Amino acid sequence: MKLFMKRATALLIFAIVASNAQAQSRYEIAQMSCNDVQATLKENGSAILRYPSQGYFNLSLYDIYVAGQAQCRQDEVVQQVGVPTADTKYCPVHKCVESSIFVSR
């Protein structure tokens, strides 16, 4: 019985950790202002932003965007990019990208 309880407890802990890692806020930003998008990232730290493609009809684009470097892994750096919002075609936001400093040669 003790072995069963240990395994059940370990499984429960693993499930909780895995579910927290998968939890990510998602936002459709086509109707949001640039200020709203930036405030959302600042408040949440990171979020999946989804928006319509500028070049292809009925295609949605998405990625994970972050508030700053603190949300990136150790082997990543923050890069400024732009997303289209309701009030502008280029709203400056950040995303984590692999750093060329840490790439093995």
C-alpha positions as CSV (number, residue, x, y, z in Angstrom):
1,M,0.0,0.0,0.0
2,K,2.9,2.4,0.8
3,L,4.4,1.8,-2.6
4,F,1.1,2.6,-4.3
5,M,0.7,5.8,-2.3
6,K,4.2,6.9,-3.2
7,R,3.6,6.3,-6.9
8,A,0.2,8.0,-6.8
9,T,1.7,11.0,-5.0
10,A,4.6,11.2,-7.6
11,L,2.1,11.0,-10.4
12,L,-0.1,13.7,-8.9
13,I,2.9,16.0,-8.5
14,F,4.0,15.3,-12.1
15,A,0.5,16.1,-13.4
16,I,0.3,19.4,-11.5
17,V,3.7,20.5,-12.8
18,A,2.9,19.5,-16.4
19,S,-0.4,21.2,-16.4
20,N,1.2,24.5,-15.0
21,A,3.8,24.3,-17.7
22,Q,1.1,24.0,-20.4
23,A,-1.0,26.9,-19.1
24,Q,-0.5,29.9,-21.4
25,S,-2.9,32.8,-21.8
26,R,-4.1,33.2,-25.4
27,Y,-5.4,36.4,-27.0
28,E,-6.9,37.3,-30.3
29,I,-5.4,40.8,-30.8
30,A,-7.0,41.9,-34.1
31,Q,-9.5,44.0,-32.1
32,M,-7.1,45.1,-29.3
33,S,-5.1,48.3,-29.3
34,C,-1.4,48.3,-29.2
35,N,-1.5,49.7,-25.6
36,D,-3.8,46.9,-24.6
37,V,-1.5,44.2,-26.0
38,Q,1.5,45.7,-24.3
39,A,-0.3,46.0,-21.0
40,T,-1.5,42.4,-21.3
41,L,2.1,41.2,-21.8
42,K,3.3,43.3,-18.8
43,E,0.6,41.9,-16.6
44,N,0.9,38.3,-17.6
45,G,4.7,38.1,-18.3
46,S,4.0,36.1,-21.5
47,A,1.1,35.2,-23.7
48,I,0.2,33.6,-27.0
49,L,-0.9,36.4,-29.4
50,R,-3.0,35.4,-32.4
51,Y,-3.7,37.7,-35.3
52,P,-4.7,37.6,-39.0
53,S,-1.9,37.3,-41.6
54,Q,-1.3,40.5,-43.6
55,G,-0.5,38.6,-46.8
56,Y,-2.8,35.6,-46.8
57,F,-6.6,35.6,-46.5
58,N,-8.0,33.4,-43.8
59,L,-4.6,32.6,-42.3
60,S,-4.0,33.3,-38.6
61,L,-0.5,33.7,-37.2
62,Y,0.5,33.3,-33.6
63,D,3.6,33.1,-31.3
64,I,4.5,33.4,-27.7
65,Y,5.4,37.0,-26.8
66,V,7.0,38.1,-23.5
67,A,7.3,41.2,-21.3
68,G,11.1,41.1,-21.2
69,Q,14.3,39.1,-20.8
70,A,13.2,37.6,-17.5
71,Q,10.7,35.4,-19.3
72,C,13.3,33.9,-21.6
73,R,15.4,30.7,-21.0
74,Q,19.1,31.1,-20.3
75,D,20.0,30.2,-23.9
76,E,17.6,32.9,-25.3
77,V,17.6,36.6,-25.7
78,V,14.7,39.0,-26.1
79,Q,14.1,40.4,-29.6
80,Q,11.8,43.3,-30.5
81,V,9.3,42.4,-33.2
82,G,6.0,43.9,-34.3
83,V,2.4,42.6,-34.4
84,P,-0.6,44.2,-36.1
85,T,-3.3,45.5,-33.8
86,A,-6.6,47.3,-34.3
87,D,-4.9,50.7,-34.2
88,T,-1.5,50.1,-35.9
89,K,0.2,47.6,-38.3
90,Y,3.4,47.5,-36.1
91,C,2.9,47.3,-32.4
92,P,6.3,46.7,-30.8
93,V,6.4,43.6,-28.6
94,H,9.1,41.1,-27.5
95,K,9.7,37.4,-28.1
96,C,12.5,35.0,-27.0
97,V,14.9,33.8,-29.7
98,E,17.9,31.5,-29.5
99,S,21.1,33.4,-28.7
100,S,23.9,32.9,-31.2
101,I,26.3,33.3,-28.2
102,F,25.3,29.9,-26.8
103,V,25.3,27.9,-30.1
104,S,28.0,25.3,-30.2
105,R,30.3,25.3,-33.2
